[in-house]
């Protein structure tokens, strides 16, 4: 199944057993959703920000 959505997959496939509370960090030009250790999602309207290696999903936070 392929889903094209701006809604987080954790919101779509909600499961109480694997519930995690995401943390959000403000960055210049957008918001980064984290699991506390690494980037899980970038929320921004600036396309250049998606090319920035610091905000790649799975990247360790500084």
N, CA, C and O atoms as a Tripos MOL2 file, in Angstrom:
@<TRIPOS>MOLECULE
protein
  248   247    62     0     0
PROTEIN
NO_CHARGES

@<TRIPOS>ATOM
      1 N           0.8440   -1.1600    0.0000 N.3       1 UNK1
      2 CA          0.0000    0.0000    0.0000 C.3       1 UNK1
      3 C           0.8990    1.2360    0.0000 C.2       1 UNK1
      4 O           1.8750    1.2980    0.7480 O.2       1 UNK1
      5 N           0.5780    2.1880   -0.8140 N.am      2 UNK2
      6 CA          1.3330    3.4300   -0.9290 C.3       2 UNK2
      7 C           0.4500    4.5790   -0.4620 C.2       2 UNK2
      8 O          -0.6710    4.7500   -0.9410 O.2       2 UNK2
      9 N           0.9670    5.3630    0.4760 N.am      3 UNK3
     10 CA          0.1960    6.4770    1.0270 C.3       3 UNK3
     11 C           0.9670    7.7670    0.7920 C.2       3 UNK3
     12 O           2.1190    7.8990    1.2060 O.2       3 UNK3
     13 N           0.3260    8.7130    0.1260 N.am      4 UNK4
     14 CA          0.9020   10.0510   -0.0700 C.3       4 UNK4
     15 C           0.1360   10.9960    0.8520 C.2       4 UNK4
     16 O          -0.9900   11.3880    0.5440 O.2       4 UNK4
     17 N           0.7350   11.3590    1.9700 N.am      5 UNK5
     18 CA          0.0430   12.1710    2.9530 C.3       5 UNK5
     19 C           1.0430   13.0010    3.7540 C.2       5 UNK5
     20 O           2.1970   12.6110    3.9340 O.2       5 UNK5
     21 N           0.5770   14.1500    4.2260 N.am      6 UNK6
     22 CA          1.4030   14.9590    5.1150 C.3       6 UNK6
     23 C           1.2080   14.5230    6.5610 C.2       6 UNK6
     24 O           1.9170   14.9860    7.4550 O.2       6 UNK6
     25 N           0.2530   13.6380    6.7890 N.am      7 UNK7
     26 CA         -0.0160   13.1340    8.1300 C.3       7 UNK7
     27 C           1.0130   12.0600    8.4680 C.2       7 UNK7
     28 O           1.3200   11.2050    7.6370 O.2       7 UNK7
     29 N           1.5430   12.1040    9.6850 N.am      8 UNK8
     30 CA          2.5380   11.1390   10.1310 C.3       8 UNK8
     31 C           1.9740    9.7180   10.0960 C.2       8 UNK8
     32 O           0.8040    9.5030   10.4120 O.2       8 UNK8
     33 N           2.8100    8.7510    9.7120 N.am      9 UNK9
     34 CA          2.3670    7.3560    9.6770 C.3       9 UNK9
     35 C           1.9540    6.8670   11.0580 C.2       9 UNK9
     36 O           1.0730    6.0160   11.1720 O.2       9 UNK9
     37 N           2.5740    7.3880   12.1040 N.am     10 UNK10
     38 CA          2.1840    6.9800   13.4530 C.3      10 UNK10
     39 C           0.7690    7.4470   13.7890 C.2      10 UNK10
     40 O           0.1000    6.8310   14.6190 O.2      10 UNK10
     41 N           0.3070    8.5210   13.1600 N.am     11 UNK11
     42 CA         -1.0690    8.9730   13.3610 C.3      11 UNK11
     43 C          -2.0550    8.1360   12.5560 C.2      11 UNK11
     44 O          -3.1810    7.9040   12.9970 O.2      11 UNK11
     45 N          -1.6380    7.6880   11.3860 N.am     12 UNK12
     46 CA         -2.5120    6.8740   10.5440 C.3      12 UNK12
     47 C          -2.6490    5.4620   11.1060 C.2      12 UNK12
     48 O          -3.7580    4.9420   11.2300 O.2      12 UNK12
     49 N          -1.5220    4.8490   11.4440 N.am     13 UNK13
     50 CA         -1.5180    3.4800   11.9550 C.3      13 UNK13
     51 C          -1.3070    3.5080   13.4670 C.2      13 UNK13
     52 O          -0.2980    3.0210   13.9760 O.2      13 UNK13
     53 N          -2.2520    4.0700   14.1560 N.am     14 UNK14
     54 CA         -2.1840    4.2520   15.6080 C.3      14 UNK14
     55 C          -2.2780    2.9190   16.3220 C.2      14 UNK14
     56 O          -3.1720    2.1220   16.0380 O.2      14 UNK14
     57 N          -1.3500    2.6670   17.2600 N.am     15 UNK15
     58 CA         -1.3370    1.4350   18.0240 C.3      15 UNK15
     59 C          -0.9230    1.7740   19.4550 C.2      15 UNK15
     60 O           0.1650    2.3090   19.6710 O.2      15 UNK15
     61 N          -1.7680    1.4740   20.4200 N.am     16 UNK16
     62 CA         -1.4770    1.8010   21.8230 C.3      16 UNK16
     63 C          -0.2410    1.0850   22.3480 C.2      16 UNK16
     64 O           0.4420    1.6090   23.2270 O.2      16 UNK16
     65 N           0.0640   -0.1180   21.8210 N.am     17 UNK17
     66 CA          1.2080   -0.8760   22.3040 C.3      17 UNK17
     67 C           2.5330   -0.2270   21.9380 C.2      17 UNK17
     68 O           3.5060   -0.3280   22.6840 O.2      17 UNK17
     69 N           2.5700    0.4300   20.8060 N.am     18 UNK18
     70 CA          3.8120    1.0520   20.3470 C.3      18 UNK18
     71 C           3.7180    2.5780   20.3770 C.2      18 UNK18
     72 O           4.3790    3.2680   19.6000 O.2      18 UNK18
     73 N           2.8990    3.0850   21.2710 N.am     19 UNK19
     74 CA          2.6880    4.5270   21.3540 C.3      19 UNK19
     75 C           3.9790    5.2380   21.7550 C.2      19 UNK19
     76 O           4.6090    4.8910   22.7540 O.2      19 UNK19
     77 N           4.3550    6.2180   20.9740 N.am     20 UNK20
     78 CA          5.4940    7.0530   21.2990 C.3      20 UNK20
     79 C           5.0620    8.4970   21.1540 C.2      20 UNK20
     80 O           4.3190    8.8490   20.2370 O.2      20 UNK20
     81 N           5.5190    9.3060   22.0410 N.am     21 UNK21
     82 CA          5.1730   10.7200   22.0000 C.3      21 UNK21
     83 C           6.3040   11.4440   21.2800 C.2      21 UNK21
     84 O           7.4140   11.5390   21.8050 O.2      21 UNK21
     85 N           6.0300   11.9560   20.0810 N.am     22 UNK22
     86 CA          7.1050   12.6290   19.3430 C.3      22 UNK22
     87 C           7.4710   13.9570   19.9940 C.2      22 UNK22
     88 O           6.6520   14.6090   20.6420 O.2      22 UNK22
     89 N           8.7170   14.3280   19.7990 N.am     23 UNK23
     90 CA          9.2030   15.6140   20.2650 C.3      23 UNK23
     91 C           9.4530   16.4720   19.0320 C.2      23 UNK23
     92 O           9.8360   15.9670   17.9770 O.2      23 UNK23
     93 N           9.2370   17.7530   19.1740 N.am     24 UNK24
     94 CA          9.4090   18.6700   18.0520 C.3      24 UNK24
     95 C          10.4600   19.7000   18.3970 C.2      24 UNK24
     96 O          10.5010   20.2100   19.5160 O.2      24 UNK24
     97 N          11.3170   20.0070   17.4220 N.am     25 UNK25
     98 CA         12.3550   21.0120   17.5710 C.3      25 UNK25
     99 C          12.2220   22.0280   16.4650 C.2      25 UNK25
    100 O          12.1060   21.6720   15.2920 O.2      25 UNK25
    101 N          12.2390   23.2920   16.8350 N.am     26 UNK26
    102 CA         12.1770   24.3540   15.8420 C.3      26 UNK26
    103 C          13.5500   24.5400   15.2200 C.2      26 UNK26
    104 O          14.5480   24.6540   15.9310 O.2      26 UNK26
    105 N          13.6040   24.5720   13.9070 N.am     27 UNK27
    106 CA         14.8310   24.8450   13.1710 C.3      27 UNK27
    107 C          14.5460   26.0030   12.2240 C.2      27 UNK27
    108 O          13.3850   26.2490   11.8950 O.2      27 UNK27
    109 N          15.5700   26.7190   11.7780 N.am     28 UNK28
    110 CA         15.3200   27.8250   10.8550 C.3      28 UNK28
    111 C          14.6120   27.3350    9.5870 C.2      28 UNK28
    112 O          15.1820   26.5730    8.8060 O.2      28 UNK28
    113 N          13.3860   27.7720    9.3940 N.am     29 UNK29
    114 CA         12.6320   27.4160    8.2000 C.3      29 UNK29
    115 C          11.6790   26.2580    8.3680 C.2      29 UNK29
    116 O          10.9990   25.8920    7.4100 O.2      29 UNK29
    117 N          11.5990   25.6590    9.5560 N.am     30 UNK30
    118 CA         10.6880   24.5350    9.7260 C.3      30 UNK30
    119 C          10.7340   23.9340   11.1080 C.2      30 UNK30
    120 O          11.2090   24.5500   12.0620 O.2      30 UNK30
    121 N          10.2270   22.7110   11.1970 N.am     31 UNK31
    122 CA         10.1600   21.9660   12.4470 C.3      31 UNK31
    123 C          10.6600   20.5590   12.1850 C.2      31 UNK31
    124 O          10.3630   19.9750   11.1430 O.2      31 UNK31
    125 N          11.4220   20.0070   13.1320 N.am     32 UNK32
    126 CA         11.9180   18.6450   13.0290 C.3      32 UNK32
    127 C          11.2190   17.7990   14.0870 C.2      32 UNK32
    128 O          11.2140   18.1470   15.2670 O.2      32 UNK32
    129 N          10.6280   16.6830   13.6540 N.am     33 UNK33
    130 CA         10.0380   15.7310   14.5870 C.3      33 UNK33
    131 C          11.1040   14.7040   14.9410 C.2      33 UNK33
    132 O          11.7700   14.1650   14.0570 O.2      33 UNK33
    133 N          11.2680   14.4320   16.2420 N.am     34 UNK34
    134 CA         12.3070   13.5160   16.6800 C.3      34 UNK34
    135 C          11.7320   12.4460   17.6010 C.2      34 UNK34
    136 O          10.6320   12.5850   18.1360 O.2      34 UNK34
    137 N          12.4980   11.3860   17.7700 N.am     35 UNK35
    138 CA         12.1480   10.3650   18.7550 C.3      35 UNK35
    139 C          13.0040   10.5320   20.0020 C.2      35 UNK35
    140 O          13.0460    9.6460   20.8550 O.2      35 UNK35
    141 N          13.6770   11.6530   20.1060 N.am     36 UNK36
    142 CA         14.5390   11.9460   21.2320 C.3      36 UNK36
    143 C          16.0150   11.7720   20.9140 C.2      36 UNK36
    144 O          16.8620   12.3940   21.5550 O.2      36 UNK36
    145 N          16.3320   10.9390   19.9360 N.am     37 UNK37
    146 CA         17.7230   10.6720   19.5790 C.3      37 UNK37
    147 C          18.0430   11.0340   18.1370 C.2      37 UNK37
    148 O          19.1440   11.4930   17.8320 O.2      37 UNK37
    149 N          17.0700   10.8230   17.2500 N.am     38 UNK38
    150 CA         17.3240   11.0610   15.8300 C.3      38 UNK38
    151 C          16.1050   11.6970   15.1610 C.2      38 UNK38
    152 O          15.0080   11.7230   15.7190 O.2      38 UNK38
    153 N          16.3280   12.2000   13.9670 N.am     39 UNK39
    154 CA         15.2750   12.8490   13.1840 C.3      39 UNK39
    155 C          14.3300   11.7860   12.6210 C.2      39 UNK39
    156 O          14.7810   10.8000   12.0400 O.2      39 UNK39
    157 N          13.0280   11.9850   12.7920 N.am     40 UNK40
    158 CA         12.0540   11.0830   12.1780 C.3      40 UNK40
    159 C          11.3150   11.7450   11.0210 C.2      40 UNK40
    160 O          10.8760   11.0710   10.0890 O.2      40 UNK40
    161 N          11.1780   13.0810   11.0840 N.am     41 UNK41
    162 CA         10.4320   13.7700   10.0270 C.3      41 UNK41
    163 C          10.7660   15.2520   10.0290 C.2      41 UNK41
    164 O          11.0220   15.8450   11.0780 O.2      41 UNK41
    165 N          10.7590   15.8370    8.8470 N.am     42 UNK42
    166 CA         10.9510   17.2760    8.6860 C.3      42 UNK42
    167 C           9.6410   17.8770    8.2050 C.2      42 UNK42
    168 O           9.0190   17.3730    7.2690 O.2      42 UNK42
    169 N           9.2330   18.9520    8.8510 N.am     43 UNK43
    170 CA          8.0120   19.6540    8.4630 C.3      43 UNK43
    171 C           8.4200   21.0580    8.0320 C.2      43 UNK43
    172 O           8.8650   21.8610    8.8520 O.2      43 UNK43
    173 N           8.2660   21.3490    6.7370 N.am     44 UNK44
    174 CA          8.6820   22.6460    6.2180 C.3      44 UNK44
    175 C           8.0480   22.8980    4.8560 C.2      44 UNK44
    176 O           7.6540   21.9670    4.1550 O.2      44 UNK44
    177 N           7.9590   24.1650    4.4990 N.am     45 UNK45
    178 CA          7.5040   24.5290    3.1580 C.3      45 UNK45
    179 C           8.6650   24.9720    2.2750 C.2      45 UNK45
    180 O           8.4680   25.3200    1.1110 O.2      45 UNK45
    181 N           9.8720   24.9570    2.8310 N.am     46 UNK46
    182 CA         11.0660   25.3600    2.0960 C.3      46 UNK46
    183 C          11.7120   24.1250    1.4600 C.2      46 UNK46
    184 O          12.2560   23.2900    2.1820 O.2      46 UNK46
    185 N          11.6690   23.9880    0.1410 N.am     47 UNK47
    186 CA         12.2270   22.7910   -0.5030 C.3      47 UNK47
    187 C          13.7330   22.6360   -0.2960 C.2      47 UNK47
    188 O          14.2440   21.5160   -0.3100 O.2      47 UNK47
    189 N          14.4450   23.7390   -0.1050 N.am     48 UNK48
    190 CA         15.9000   23.6560    0.1200 C.3      48 UNK48
    191 C          16.2270   22.9630    1.4350 C.2      48 UNK48
    192 O          17.2730   22.3260    1.5600 O.2      48 UNK48
    193 N          15.3450   23.0830    2.4070 N.am     49 UNK49
    194 CA         15.5760   22.4740    3.7130 C.3      49 UNK49
    195 C          15.5890   20.9460    3.6170 C.2      49 UNK49
    196 O          16.2870   20.2870    4.3870 O.2      49 UNK49
    197 N          14.8310   20.3830    2.6860 N.am     50 UNK50
    198 CA         14.7880   18.9290    2.5220 C.3      50 UNK50
    199 C          16.0910   18.3860    1.9330 C.2      50 UNK50
    200 O          16.3470   17.1850    2.0140 O.2      50 UNK50
    201 N          16.9100   19.2470    1.3480 N.am     51 UNK51
    202 CA         18.2010   18.8310    0.8090 C.3      51 UNK51
    203 C          19.3240   18.9370    1.8400 C.2      51 UNK51
    204 O          20.4440   18.4940    1.5870 O.2      51 UNK51
    205 N          19.0290   19.5180    2.9880 N.am     52 UNK52
    206 CA         20.0220   19.6890    4.0480 C.3      52 UNK52
    207 C          20.2420   18.3560    4.7610 C.2      52 UNK52
    208 O          19.2960   17.7750    5.2930 O.2      52 UNK52
    209 N          21.4720   17.8750    4.7750 N.am     53 UNK53
    210 CA         21.8010   16.5650    5.3470 C.3      53 UNK53
    211 C          21.5520   16.4980    6.8580 C.2      53 UNK53
    212 O          21.4060   15.4040    7.4030 O.2      53 UNK53
    213 N          21.5010   17.6280    7.5340 N.am     54 UNK54
    214 CA         21.2730   17.6250    8.9860 C.3      54 UNK54
    215 C          19.8780   17.1370    9.3480 C.2      54 UNK54
    216 O          19.6600   16.6670   10.4640 O.2      54 UNK54
    217 N          18.9260   17.2410    8.4150 N.am     55 UNK55
    218 CA         17.5380   16.9170    8.7170 C.3      55 UNK55
    219 C          17.0550   15.6500    8.0160 C.2      55 UNK55
    220 O          15.8500   15.4450    7.8700 O.2      55 UNK55
    221 N          17.9770   14.8050    7.5850 N.am     56 UNK56
    222 CA         17.5970   13.5300    6.9650 C.3      56 UNK56
    223 C          17.0050   12.6070    8.0220 C.2      56 UNK56
    224 O          17.5020   12.5730    9.1480 O.2      56 UNK56
    225 N          15.9480   11.8520    7.6870 N.am     57 UNK57
    226 CA         15.3950   10.8990    8.6480 C.3      57 UNK57
    227 C          16.4710    9.8780    9.0700 C.2      57 UNK57
    228 O          17.2000    9.3400    8.2360 O.2      57 UNK57
    229 N          16.5440    9.6360   10.3660 N.am     58 UNK58
    230 CA         17.5300    8.7040   10.9040 C.3      58 UNK58
    231 C          18.8200    9.3560   11.3420 C.2      58 UNK58
    232 O          19.6370    8.7290   12.0160 O.2      58 UNK58
    233 N          19.0140   10.6150   10.9640 N.am     59 UNK59
    234 CA         20.2360   11.3390   11.3240 C.3      59 UNK59
    235 C          20.2280   11.6560   12.8200 C.2      59 UNK59
    236 O          19.2000   12.0640   13.3610 O.2      59 UNK59
    237 N          21.3510   11.4730   13.4790 N.am     60 UNK60
    238 CA         21.4800   11.7740   14.9090 C.3      60 UNK60
    239 C          21.3520   13.2760   15.1470 C.2      60 UNK60
    240 O          21.8500   14.0810   14.3610 O.2      60 UNK60
    241 N          20.6890   13.6430   16.2230 N.am     61 UNK61
    242 CA         20.5440   15.0540   16.5660 C.3      61 UNK61
    243 C          21.8100   15.5770   17.2130 C.2      61 UNK61
    244 O          22.5400   14.8340   17.8690 O.2      61 UNK61
    245 N          22.0570   16.8320   17.0260 N.am     62 UNK62
    246 CA         23.2390   17.4560   17.6080 C.3      62 UNK62
    247 C          22.8760   18.1610   18.8960 C.2      62 UNK62
    248 O          23.7420   18.7520   19.5420 O.2      62 UNK62
@<TRIPOS>BOND
     1     1     2 1
     2     2     3 1
     3     3     4 2
     4     3     5 am
     5     5     6 1
     6     6     7 1
     7     7     8 2
     8     7     9 am
     9     9    10 1
    10    10    11 1
    11    11    12 2
    12    11    13 am
    13    13    14 1
    14    14    15 1
    15    15    16 2
    16    15    17 am
    17    17    18 1
    18    18    19 1
    19    19    20 2
    20    19    21 am
    21    21    22 1
    22    22    23 1
    23    23    24 2
    24    23    25 am
    25    25    26 1
    26    26    27 1
    27    27    28 2
    28    27    29 am
    29    29    30 1
    30    30    31 1
    31    31    32 2
    32    31    33 am
    33    33    34 1
    34    34    35 1
    35    35    36 2
    36    35    37 am
    37    37    38 1
    38    38    39 1
    39    39    40 2
    40    39    41 am
    41    41    42 1
    42    42    43 1
    43    43    44 2
    44    43    45 am
    45    45    46 1
    46    46    47 1
    47    47    48 2
    48    47    49 am
    49    49    50 1
    50    50    51 1
    51    51    52 2
    52    51    53 am
    53    53    54 1
    54    54    55 1
    55    55    56 2
    56    55    57 am
    57    57    58 1
    58    58    59 1
    59    59    60 2
    60    59    61 am
    61    61    62 1
    62    62    63 1
    63    63    64 2
    64    63    65 am
    65    65    66 1
    66    66    67 1
    67    67    68 2
    68    67    69 am
    69    69    70 1
    70    70    71 1
    71    71    72 2
    72    71    73 am
    73    73    74 1
    74    74    75 1
    75    75    76 2
    76    75    77 am
    77    77    78 1
    78    78    79 1
    79    79    80 2
    80    79    81 am
    81    81    82 1
    82    82    83 1
    83    83    84 2
    84    83    85 am
    85    85    86 1
    86    86    87 1
    87    87    88 2
    88    87    89 am
    89    89    90 1
    90    90    91 1
    91    91    92 2
    92    91    93 am
    93    93    94 1
    94    94    95 1
    95    95    96 2
    96    95    97 am
    97    97    98 1
    98    98    99 1
    99    99   100 2
   100    99   101 am
   101   101   102 1
   102   102   103 1
   103   103   104 2
   104   103   105 am
   105   105   106 1
   106   106   107 1
   107   107   108 2
   108   107   109 am
   109   109   110 1
   110   110   111 1
   111   111   112 2
   112   111   113 am
   113   113   114 1
   114   114   115 1
   115   115   116 2
   116   115   117 am
   117   117   118 1
   118   118   119 1
   119   119   120 2
   120   119   121 am
   121   121   122 1
   122   122   123 1
   123   123   124 2
   124   123   125 am
   125   125   126 1
   126   126   127 1
   127   127   128 2
   128   127   129 am
   129   129   130 1
   130   130   131 1
   131   131   132 2
   132   131   133 am
   133   133   134 1
   134   134   135 1
   135   135   136 2
   136   135   137 am
   137   137   138 1
   138   138   139 1
   139   139   140 2
   140   139   141 am
   141   141   142 1
   142   142   143 1
   143   143   144 2
   144   143   145 am
   145   145   146 1
   146   146   147 1
   147   147   148 2
   148   147   149 am
   149   149   150 1
   150   150   151 1
   151   151   152 2
   152   151   153 am
   153   153   154 1
   154   154   155 1
   155   155   156 2
   156   155   157 am
   157   157   158 1
   158   158   159 1
   159   159   160 2
   160   159   161 am
   161   161   162 1
   162   162   163 1
   163   163   164 2
   164   163   165 am
   165   165   166 1
   166   166   167 1
   167   167   168 2
   168   167   169 am
   169   169   170 1
   170   170   171 1
   171   171   172 2
   172   171   173 am
   173   173   174 1
   174   174   175 1
   175   175   176 2
   176   175   177 am
   177   177   178 1
   178   178   179 1
   179   179   180 2
   180   179   181 am
   181   181   182 1
   182   182   183 1
   183   183   184 2
   184   183   185 am
   185   185   186 1
   186   186   187 1
   187   187   188 2
   188   187   189 am
   189   189   190 1
   190   190   191 1
   191   191   192 2
   192   191   193 am
   193   193   194 1
   194   194   195 1
   195   195   196 2
   196   195   197 am
   197   197   198 1
   198   198   199 1
   199   199   200 2
   200   199   201 am
   201   201   202 1
   202   202   203 1
   203   203   204 2
   204   203   205 am
   205   205   206 1
   206   206   207 1
   207   207   208 2
   208   207   209 am
   209   209   210 1
   210   210   211 1
   211   211   212 2
   212   211   213 am
   213   213   214 1
   214   214   215 1
   215   215   216 2
   216   215   217 am
   217   217   218 1
   218   218   219 1
   219   219   220 2
   220   219   221 am
   221   221   222 1
   222   222   223 1
   223   223   224 2
   224   223   225 am
   225   225   226 1
   226   226   227 1
   227   227   228 2
   228   227   229 am
   229   229   230 1
   230   230   231 1
   231   231   232 2
   232   231   233 am
   233   233   234 1
   234   234   235 1
   235   235   236 2
   236   235   237 am
   237   237   238 1
   238   238   239 1
   239   239   240 2
   240   239   241 am
   241   241   242 1
   242   242   243 1
   243   243   244 2
   244   243   245 am
   245   245   246 1
   246   246   247 1
   247   247   248 2
@<TRIPOS>SUBSTRUCTURE
     1 UNK1         2 RESIDUE 1 A UNK
     2 UNK2         6 RESIDUE 1 A UNK
     3 UNK3        10 RESIDUE 1 A UNK
     4 UNK4        14 RESIDUE 1 A UNK
     5 UNK5        18 RESIDUE 1 A UNK
     6 UNK6        22 RESIDUE 1 A UNK
     7 UNK7        26 RESIDUE 1 A UNK
     8 UNK8        30 RESIDUE 1 A UNK
     9 UNK9        34 RESIDUE 1 A UNK
    10 UNK10       38 RESIDUE 1 A UNK
    11 UNK11       42 RESIDUE 1 A UNK
    12 UNK12       46 RESIDUE 1 A UNK
    13 UNK13       50 RESIDUE 1 A UNK
    14 UNK14       54 RESIDUE 1 A UNK
    15 UNK15       58 RESIDUE 1 A UNK
    16 UNK16       62 RESIDUE 1 A UNK
    17 UNK17       66 RESIDUE 1 A UNK
    18 UNK18       70 RESIDUE 1 A UNK
    19 UNK19       74 RESIDUE 1 A UNK
    20 UNK20       78 RESIDUE 1 A UNK
    21 UNK21       82 RESIDUE 1 A UNK
    22 UNK22       86 RESIDUE 1 A UNK
    23 UNK23       90 RESIDUE 1 A UNK
    24 UNK24       94 RESIDUE 1 A UNK
    25 UNK25       98 RESIDUE 1 A UNK
    26 UNK26      102 RESIDUE 1 A UNK
    27 UNK27      106 RESIDUE 1 A UNK
    28 UNK28      110 RESIDUE 1 A UNK
    29 UNK29      114 RESIDUE 1 A UNK
    30 UNK30      118 RESIDUE 1 A UNK
    31 UNK31      122 RESIDUE 1 A UNK
    32 UNK32      126 RESIDUE 1 A UNK
    33 UNK33      130 RESIDUE 1 A UNK
    34 UNK34      134 RESIDUE 1 A UNK
    35 UNK35      138 RESIDUE 1 A UNK
    36 UNK36      142 RESIDUE 1 A UNK
    37 UNK37      146 RESIDUE 1 A UNK
    38 UNK38      150 RESIDUE 1 A UNK
    39 UNK39      154 RESIDUE 1 A UNK
    40 UNK40      158 RESIDUE 1 A UNK
    41 UNK41      162 RESIDUE 1 A UNK
    42 UNK42      166 RESIDUE 1 A UNK
    43 UNK43      170 RESIDUE 1 A UNK
    44 UNK44      174 RESIDUE 1 A UNK
    45 UNK45      178 RESIDUE 1 A UNK
    46 UNK46      182 RESIDUE 1 A UNK
    47 UNK47      186 RESIDUE 1 A UNK
    48 UNK48      190 RESIDUE 1 A UNK
    49 UNK49      194 RESIDUE 1 A UNK
    50 UNK50      198 RESIDUE 1 A UNK
    51 UNK51      202 RESIDUE 1 A UNK
    52 UNK52      206 RESIDUE 1 A UNK
    53 UNK53      210 RESIDUE 1 A UNK
    54 UNK54      214 RESIDUE 1 A UNK
    55 UNK55      218 RESIDUE 1 A UNK
    56 UNK56      222 RESIDUE 1 A UNK
    57 UNK57      226 RESIDUE 1 A UNK
    58 UNK58      230 RESIDUE 1 A UNK
    59 UNK59      234 RESIDUE 1 A UNK
    60 UNK60      238 RESIDUE 1 A UNK
    61 UNK61      242 RESIDUE 1 A UNK
    62 UNK62      246 RESIDUE 1 A UNK
